[in-house]
Amino acid sequence: MTQPLQAYVNDAFVPIAQAYVHIEDRGFQFADGVYEVVACFNGTYLDLKPHLQRLARSCAAIDIPLPKPMAELEALVQQAYENNPFEDAMVYIQVTRGVAPRSHVVKQALIPTLIITVRELPQPSDEKIQTGMSGITLDDIRWKHCEIKSIALLASVMGKQEAVRQGVDEAFWLDGQGHVLEGCATNIFAVIDDVLVTHPLDHQVLGGITRDMVIVAAKALGIKVEERKWRLDEQGLSECMMSSTTNAVIPVCYMNKQAVGEGKPGEIGLKLRAHLLGQLQALRES
Ligand SMILES: Cc1ncc(COP(=O)(O)O)c(C=O)c1O
C-alpha cells in the first residue's frame, strides 16, 4: 500500500484526508494569510532560511504573529518532508490570521493557523527543456502589494487559466506602460545586449528566492545584471527566462505566439540553468 500523504494542521501531523481547518478560518473567509513554497532534494532543503525569512516578512507585513519560532518552523518543515513519500518534494507552508466569527475587523488577537503540506516536486518534461517554455502577457490586474506572498491568488489563478486556455505555460503581467513585471508564479528575466535584466524589487513583484539565486549565479558567471524596467519590444532583446522554486530557471522561447530571439533556448539561459541545476544536484548528494 502506498504511504498516505501527511499534512500538518492544528499542531499535529494527520493523513491529508483528515486534515481540516475551521470554516471560520480567516484564510477561507478573507484570504487573510500568507504562504511559502520550499523545494527539498533528497531530504536537503534549498534555501530554507531565506524562504522562512520571507514568510516572517509576509506575516509582519499583514500583522500576523509568526506562528512558531523560526527553529521550530524549520524542524516542522523537515518533519513534513520525512512524513511523506517523495524524494524530491515541494513543501507548502500557509499561515492565516486564525479562526473568528466572520467580520472584516479583527477584534482580538487570534491564534494563527499553520498548515504544512507536501507534494512531489514536478519536473519540466524533456521536451520543455529542449524547446523552452512559452508565455502570454496580460495587463496586471493584481493588488498593489505583490511583494507580500499572499494566499489571495485569484488573479494568478485567472492568469494561469488563460495561459492554459491559450496552450502556453505561463502568463506574465505587464504594467500600464508595457513593462514586464513577473509571471503568475514566476519571476522573469530578459537578456538585452548581453545584459541580464529583470524588474527591480518593488510592490509590483515578489522578491523570488530563485530570482536572487539567478542573480548571484549570473554574477559568478561574469554576466552583467541590471534590475530595471524592461519591455519585450526592446532592441537587442535576445532571450527570456523565468525562475521559481519549482522550475529553477528555464528559458521562455515564445511570447504571445512570437519567437523570443531565435525561438530556442539561448546561451545565457542554458548556462544559468546548468549552474542552478548543478547546485541542486550538489544538494541532492550532500
Ligand atoms: C508571483 C510570484 N512571483 C515569483 C515567484 C517565484 O518565487 P520563488 O523563486 O521564491 O519561488 C512566485 C512563486 O510562487 C510567485 O508566486
The ligand as a Gaussian input file, in Angstrom:
#p B3LYP/6-31G(d) Opt

LIG

0 1
 C        4.080000      35.963000      -8.158000
 C        5.318000      35.157000      -7.994000
 N        6.482000      35.662000      -8.419000
 C        7.629000      34.951000      -8.319000
 C        7.636000      33.680000      -7.762000
 C        8.935000      32.922000      -7.651000
 O        9.388000      32.947000      -6.325000
 P       10.403000      31.842000      -5.754000
 O       11.601000      31.881000      -6.622000
 O       10.687000      32.290000      -4.368000
 O        9.682000      30.548000      -5.840000
 C        6.446000      33.132000      -7.271000
 C        6.448000      31.812000      -6.661000
 O        5.451000      31.270000      -6.261000
 C        5.257000      33.880000      -7.392000
 O        4.087000      33.404000      -6.949000

